[in-house]
Amino acid sequence: MADVPDHLPLFKWSAQHARATVIPFPYARRRDDLAYRIARRAADFRPHKGEEHIQRQLKLQFDTMKRRGIDDDRIRAEIRVLETMVRLEQAALQTHWGDAG
């Protein structure tokens, strides 16, 4: 690569300057289904117990990601996204059940 201009940033790149957050692929892929399953199961309980179920599941996901070595800040961000998705699924389920009744 003698003809490659070394003044271009691409060619000065080094691993020490690279930063990337890696989320285990299975979690990222199954998050939609997981949010639905958590919301659906919570709907089977009385509201207070349903909320306990949601919080327990979010804690379980946090602990699982922590064991896999994911940074706490990244985990908290992912858990916020998951909780938002669960709440949206809850609203969709309530709307669906309201229409069915």
Backbone hydrogen bonds, N-H to C=O, Kabsch-Sander energy under -0.5 kcal/mol:
donor,donor_aa,acceptor,acceptor_aa,energy
4,V,1,M,-1.4
8,L,5,P,-0.9
11,F,8,L,-1.2
12,K,8,L,-0.6
12,K,9,P,-1.1
13,W,9,P,-0.5
13,W,10,L,-0.6
17,H,14,S,-1.5
18,A,14,S,-0.5
18,A,15,A,-0.9
22,V,20,A,-0.6
23,I,21,T,-0.6
27,Y,24,P,-0.8
28,A,24,P,-1.7
29,R,25,F,-2.7
30,R,26,P,-2.0
31,R,27,Y,-0.8
34,L,30,R,-2.7
35,A,31,R,-2.6
36,Y,32,D,-1.9
37,R,33,D,-2.6
38,I,34,L,-2.6
39,A,35,A,-2.3
40,R,36,Y,-3.0
41,R,37,R,-2.3
42,A,38,I,-2.4
43,A,39,A,-1.7
44,D,40,R,-0.5
44,D,41,R,-1.2
45,F,42,A,-1.5
50,G,46,R,-3.0
51,E,47,P,-2.2
52,E,48,H,-1.9
53,H,49,K,-2.2
54,I,50,G,-2.2
55,Q,51,E,-2.6
56,R,52,E,-2.5
57,Q,53,H,-2.4
58,L,54,I,-2.5
59,K,55,Q,-2.2
60,L,56,R,-2.2
61,Q,57,Q,-2.2
62,F,58,L,-2.4
63,D,59,K,-2.9
64,T,60,L,-2.2
65,M,61,Q,-2.4
66,K,62,F,-2.5
67,R,63,D,-2.3
68,R,64,T,-1.3
69,G,66,K,-1.8
70,I,65,M,-2.0
75,I,71,D,-2.5
76,R,72,D,-2.8
77,A,73,D,-1.9
78,E,74,R,-2.4
79,I,75,I,-2.9
80,R,76,R,-2.2
81,V,77,A,-2.0
82,L,78,E,-2.7
83,E,79,I,-2.9
84,T,80,R,-2.3
85,M,81,V,-2.4
86,V,82,L,-2.5
87,R,83,E,-2.6
88,L,84,T,-2.2
89,E,85,M,-2.4
90,Q,86,V,-2.5
91,A,87,R,-2.2
92,A,88,L,-2.4
93,L,89,E,-2.6
94,Q,90,Q,-2.6
95,T,91,A,-2.4
96,H,92,A,-2.6
97,W,93,L,-2.9
98,G,94,Q,-2.3
99,D,95,T,-2.1
100,A,96,H,-1.8
101,G,97,W,-1.3
